[in-house]
Amino acid sequence: MTKRARQHHSPAFKAEVALASIKGDKTIAELVRQYDVGPNQVTKWKAQLRAGAPGLFSPGATSAESASAAEQSAINRHDLYEFMSQLSQEMSAEYQRIRRRATEDPGTAGDQGEENWAALLRGWLPPTYHVVTKGRLIGVKGAPSPQVDVIVLKPSYPPKLRDKKLYLAAGVAAAFECKTTLTAAYIKKAVGTSIAVKSLFADRKGTPYRELRAPIIYGLLAHSHSWKGNGSSPDSNVDKHLHNADREKISHPRFGLDLLCVADLATWVSFSMTFFGPGFAGWTPLRGLEQGYAMTAYTKHSRYIEGQSENFQSAHFTPIGTFISYLIQKLAWEDPTCRDLADYYRLANLAGSGSGEQRLWPGTIYSNEIRARIVGGELNSGRSFDEWSMGFT
């Protein structure tokens, strides 16, 4: 067995992991996967944070020390965070411009919003991917999908067919609906379209990843949202409508929405985990489930963690940064050429921290062969982009 090289983590990184563990809405296994650390490190840093927290408020903690820490943090700020901040500001300015024009020409305003997202993808995806707007996907049997606003074509897609507006489903890496202002109806519609698009692909077999995930990414992108009244909680409203639509419409994890990004609010990311059973070292029962079951969740990455008196999110966080980071990670599962960049974004913590409500699934969502192999202990929790991992984005 190859010995894993020792990693050196910054104090800020350790504090973030410890805070996530103290918050308590993720298991240690989930934190291990999210931060690429060992379970003993999570436990150790959590204990250290609790032991050292009183000292933060002691008379000996001077303002000069705090100022020095702030200066060092500014020096260490990654340029990636500045790029994401600029993108967010540009998207906000475009939203205001589109709104001013929407009453004059609603159709053109919608097209401009789609082009904003298409331009963002063209600027941040590898150049081998080709981004187009307004088209339908066509399955091997000739059935077309509903119209999709933005489509990401694989590097292998034939150049001759890029402008035909009927795109071969097998050549599409990702597809997105784009809205200037998100509403509950748009969320419900996007979940339904995700089912229609992913139904164009045959069921896959062979690994937990292949059986839980479709070979295409589908998402919903918006500049802003409609929940801006006094006392409104937009994060909670999106949570509620997304989870309700998922439970109402999604009959299998592979049909679910993969990404939902509201540029001035938050990003929701699909996550899947397999429960492996007592035959696997370190197994602990979860809510009395039998072995071989699965969990899915929409992990919300927002500036503020609801229910907390302070903002624990990293200062550099942007919803667009989270979207780009996780889009590359999801592409990397199917395209190994994206994996170095996906790992870079993850280690730079471009996405920040997140949490989400779990949905539990019965063992019947797996084929008999894969369920038996899961129960037999073939899962692992340490290798990136391994289709037998316990969890994957």
C-alpha positions in Angstrom: 0.0 0.0 0.0 1.4 3.4 -0.9 1.9 5.7 2.1 0.1 9.0 1.8 2.3 12.0 2.0 2.0 14.1 5.1 0.0 17.3 4.5 0.6 20.6 6.3 -2.6 22.6 7.0 -2.8 26.2 7.8 -4.4 27.4 11.1 -7.3 28.9 9.2 -8.0 25.6 7.5 -7.9 23.7 10.8 -10.3 26.3 12.4 -12.7 25.9 9.5 -12.8 22.1 9.8 -13.2 22.4 13.6 -16.1 24.8 13.3 -17.8 22.6 10.7 -17.4 19.6 13.1 -18.7 21.6 16.1 -21.7 22.7 14.1 -22.7 19.1 14.0 -24.8 18.8 10.9 -22.3 16.6 9.1 -20.8 13.3 10.1 -17.0 12.9 10.5 -17.1 10.8 7.3 -18.6 13.7 5.3 -16.1 16.1 6.7 -13.2 13.7 5.9 -14.5 13.6 2.3 -15.1 17.4 2.0 -11.8 18.5 3.4 -9.6 15.5 2.4 -8.3 15.0 6.0 -8.2 12.0 8.4 -11.0 11.4 11.0 -8.4 11.7 13.8 -7.5 15.2 12.6 -11.1 16.3 12.6 -11.5 15.1 16.2 -8.2 16.7 17.3 -8.8 20.1 15.8 -12.3 20.2 17.2 -10.9 19.5 20.7 -8.2 22.1 20.2 -10.7 24.8 19.2 -12.9 24.1 22.2 -9.9 24.2 24.5 -8.5 27.4 23.1 -11.7 29.4 22.5 -11.8 31.0 26.0 -8.4 32.5 25.3 -9.8 34.5 22.4 -11.8 36.6 24.9 -9.1 37.0 27.6 -7.5 40.3 28.5 -4.2 39.0 27.1 -5.5 38.9 23.5 -4.4 42.3 22.3 -5.8 44.4 19.4 -2.3 44.5 18.0 -2.2 40.7 17.7 -5.6 40.8 16.0 -4.5 43.4 13.6 -1.4 41.4 12.8 -3.5 38.3 12.1 -5.8 40.4 9.8 -2.8 41.8 7.9 -1.4 38.3 7.4 -4.8 37.1 6.2 -4.9 39.8 3.6 -1.4 38.9 2.4 -2.4 35.3 2.1 -5.7 36.0 0.2 -5.7 34.0 -3.0 -6.1 35.8 -6.3 -8.8 33.3 -7.1 -11.0 34.9 -4.5 -10.5 38.3 -6.1 -11.5 36.9 -9.5 -14.7 35.4 -8.0 -15.5 38.7 -6.3 -15.2 40.5 -9.6 -17.4 38.0 -11.3 -20.1 38.5 -8.6 -20.0 42.2 -9.0 -20.2 42.0 -12.8 -23.2 39.6 -12.5 -24.9 42.0 -10.1 -24.4 44.9 -12.4 -25.8 42.9 -15.3 -28.9 42.0 -13.3 -29.6 45.7 -12.6 -29.1 46.5 -16.3 -31.4 43.7 -17.4 -34.1 44.6 -14.9 -34.2 48.2 -16.3 -34.7 46.8 -19.8 -37.1 44.0 -18.9 -40.3 46.1 -19.1 -39.4 47.3 -22.6 -38.4 43.9 -24.0 -38.8 40.9 -21.7 -37.6 38.4 -24.3 -34.4 40.2 -25.0 -33.8 40.6 -21.3 -34.0 36.8 -20.8 -31.6 36.2 -23.7 -29.1 38.7 -22.1 -29.3 36.8 -18.8 -28.5 33.5 -20.5 -25.6 35.0 -22.4 -24.2 36.3 -19.1 -24.0 32.7 -17.8 -22.7 31.4 -21.1 -19.9 34.0 -21.1 -19.0 33.0 -17.6 -18.8 29.3 -18.5 -16.7 30.1 -21.6 -14.3 32.0 -19.5 -13.9 29.4 -16.8 -14.3 26.0 -18.3 -11.3 24.4 -20.1 -11.1 25.6 -23.7 -11.8 22.1 -25.0 -15.4 22.5 -23.9 -17.8 24.4 -26.2 -20.7 26.5 -24.7 -23.8 27.1 -26.8 -27.2 28.7 -26.0 -30.8 27.7 -26.8 -31.2 24.1 -27.9 -32.6 20.7 -27.2 -30.9 17.4 -26.5 -31.8 14.3 -28.6 -31.5 10.8 -27.3 -30.4 7.7 -29.2 -34.0 6.9 -30.0 -34.6 10.3 -31.5 -36.7 11.8 -28.6 -35.9 15.4 -27.8 -35.6 17.1 -24.5 -37.4 20.4 -23.5 -35.5 23.5 -24.6 -32.4 24.2 -22.5 -30.9 27.7 -22.2 -27.1 26.9 -21.9 -25.4 23.7 -23.1 -21.8 22.6 -22.5 -20.6 20.3 -25.2 -17.9 17.7 -24.6 -14.4 18.1 -26.2 -15.3 15.2 -28.5 -18.5 16.9 -29.9 -18.3 17.2 -33.8 -17.7 20.9 -34.7 -20.0 20.5 -37.8 -23.0 19.9 -35.5 -22.4 22.7 -32.9 -24.9 25.1 -34.5 -27.7 22.7 -35.3 -29.7 23.4 -32.1 -30.5 19.7 -31.7 -27.6 18.3 -29.7 -26.6 14.6 -29.4 -27.1 13.8 -25.8 -24.0 11.6 -25.5 -21.9 14.6 -26.5 -23.3 17.0 -23.8 -21.4 17.4 -20.6 -23.8 19.8 -18.8 -26.9 21.8 -19.4 -28.5 24.7 -17.5 -31.7 26.7 -17.2 -31.0 30.4 -16.7 -33.3 32.9 -15.0 -32.8 36.5 -14.1 -35.0 36.4 -11.0 -35.5 33.0 -9.3 -39.1 31.9 -8.2 -40.5 28.8 -6.6 -42.1 27.9 -10.0 -38.7 28.0 -11.7 -37.3 25.6 -9.2 -40.1 23.1 -9.6 -39.8 23.3 -13.4 -36.0 22.8 -13.4 -36.4 19.6 -11.3 -38.9 18.3 -13.9 -36.6 19.2 -16.8 -33.7 17.5 -15.1 -35.7 14.3 -15.1 -36.6 14.7 -18.8 -33.0 15.4 -19.8 -31.5 12.6 -17.7 -34.1 10.1 -19.0 -32.5 10.4 -22.4 -29.6 8.3 -21.0 -29.6 4.6 -20.3 -29.2 3.4 -16.7 -25.6 2.8 -15.9 -24.3 -0.2 -13.9 -21.0 -1.3 -12.4 -20.2 1.0 -9.5 -22.2 3.0 -6.8 -21.2 6.2 -8.6 -22.5 5.1 -12.0 -25.8 3.8 -10.5 -26.5 6.9 -8.5 -25.4 9.6 -11.1 -26.4 10.3 -14.7 -23.6 11.0 -17.1 -24.8 14.6 -17.6 -24.9 17.6 -15.2 -28.1 19.6 -15.0 -28.5 22.8 -13.1 -30.4 26.0 -12.6 -28.7 29.4 -12.6 -30.1 32.8 -11.6 -28.8 36.3 -11.1 -31.0 37.0 -8.1 -34.3 35.9 -6.4 -37.8 37.1 -5.7 -37.8 36.8 -1.9 -36.8 40.3 -0.9 -39.6 41.4 1.4 -39.0 42.5 5.0 -38.6 39.4 7.2 -38.2 37.1 4.2 -35.6 34.3 4.4 -34.6 33.6 0.8 -32.1 30.8 1.7 -34.9 28.9 3.6 -37.4 29.5 0.8 -35.1 28.0 -1.8 -34.3 25.1 0.5 -38.0 24.4 1.0 -39.0 24.5 -2.6 -36.0 22.6 -3.8 -36.5 19.8 -1.3 -40.3 19.7 -1.9 -39.8 19.4 -5.6 -37.1 16.7 -5.2 -39.3 14.6 -2.9 -42.4 15.1 -5.1 -40.8 14.4 -8.5 -37.4 12.5 -8.1 -37.9 8.7 -8.0 -34.1 7.8 -8.2 -31.0 9.8 -7.2 -29.7 9.9 -10.8 -32.6 12.2 -11.9 -31.9 14.9 -9.4 -30.8 18.5 -10.0 -27.0 18.8 -9.7 -26.4 22.5 -9.1 -28.5 25.5 -8.3 -26.7 28.9 -8.2 -28.2 32.2 -7.2 -25.4 34.7 -7.8 -26.2 37.1 -5.0 -27.4 34.5 -2.5 -26.1 30.9 -2.4 -25.3 27.8 -4.3 -26.8 24.4 -3.7 -24.8 21.3 -4.7 -25.9 17.7 -4.9 -24.1 15.2 -2.8 -24.5 11.4 -2.5 -23.3 8.9 0.1 -23.5 5.1 0.4 -24.0 3.5 3.8 -21.9 0.4 3.8 -23.0 -1.7 6.8 -21.3 -3.6 9.7 -19.0 -5.6 7.5 -16.9 -2.4 7.0 -14.3 -1.3 9.6 -15.4 1.8 11.5 -19.1 1.4 10.6 -21.7 2.9 13.0 -25.4 2.6 12.6 -27.3 5.6 11.1 -30.9 5.9 12.2 -31.3 2.2 12.3 -30.8 1.7 8.6 -29.7 -1.6 7.2 -26.5 -1.8 5.2 -26.3 -0.9 1.5 -28.6 2.1 1.7 -27.8 5.6 0.3 -28.2 9.3 1.1 -28.5 12.3 -1.1 -28.5 16.0 -0.1 -28.5 19.4 -1.6 -25.6 21.1 0.3 -26.2 24.8 0.6 -23.1 27.1 0.5 -24.2 30.5 1.7 -22.6 33.6 3.2 -24.4 33.0 6.4 -25.0 29.8 8.3 -28.6 30.0 9.5 -29.3 29.6 13.2 -25.8 31.0 14.2 -25.2 34.4 15.8 -22.1 34.9 13.7 -21.0 34.4 10.1 -18.7 31.4 10.0 -18.3 31.4 6.3 -14.9 32.2 4.9 -14.5 35.9 4.1 -13.7 35.2 0.4 -16.9 33.2 -0.2 -19.0 33.9 -3.3 -21.8 31.7 -4.7 -20.2 31.9 -8.1 -17.0 30.6 -6.8 -18.8 27.6 -5.2 -20.6 27.0 -8.5 -17.4 27.0 -10.6 -15.5 24.8 -8.1 -18.2 22.2 -7.9 -19.0 22.3 -11.7 -15.3 21.4 -12.3 -15.4 18.7 -9.7 -18.5 17.1 -11.2 -17.0 17.3 -14.7 -13.9 15.7 -13.4 -15.8 12.5 -12.4 -16.5 11.9 -16.1 -13.4 13.7 -17.6 -10.0 12.9 -15.9 -8.4 15.9 -17.6 -10.3 18.2 -15.2 -9.1 16.5 -12.0 -6.0 18.5 -11.4 -8.0 21.8 -11.6 -10.8 20.3 -9.5 -8.3 19.3 -6.7 -6.7 22.8 -6.9 -10.1 24.6 -6.4 -10.9 22.2 -3.5 -7.6 22.7 -1.7 -7.9 26.5 -2.2 -11.3 26.2 -0.5 -12.9 28.2 -3.3 -16.4 26.7 -2.4 -16.4 27.5 1.3 -18.4 25.4 3.7 -22.0 24.0 3.3 -24.7 22.0 5.0 -27.9 20.4 3.8 -30.9 18.3 4.6 -30.5 14.6 3.9 -32.8 12.3 1.9 -32.5 8.6 2.6 -33.0 5.9 -0.1 -33.7 2.2 0.2 -31.2 -0.4 -1.0 -33.4 -1.2 -4.0 -32.0 1.8 -5.9 -28.9 -0.4 -6.5 -28.6 -3.4 -8.8 -28.4 -6.7 -6.8 -24.7 -7.1 -7.8 -23.7 -3.6 -6.6 -25.7 -3.9 -3.4 -24.1 -7.2 -2.6 -20.6 -5.7 -3.1 -21.4 -2.7 -1.0 -22.5 -5.0 1.9 -19.4 -7.0 1.3 -17.3 -4.0 2.2 -15.8 -2.8 -1.1 -16.3 0.9 -0.4 -13.4 3.2 0.5 -13.3 6.7 2.0 -9.9 8.0 1.0 -9.3 8.1 -2.7 -10.4 11.0 -4.9 -12.6 10.3 -7.9 -12.9 6.6 -7.0 -16.3 5.3 -8.1 -16.4 3.1 -5.0 -16.0 6.0 -2.7 -18.4 6.3 0.2 -19.4 9.8 -1.0 -19.2 12.0 -4.1 -20.3 15.3 -5.3 
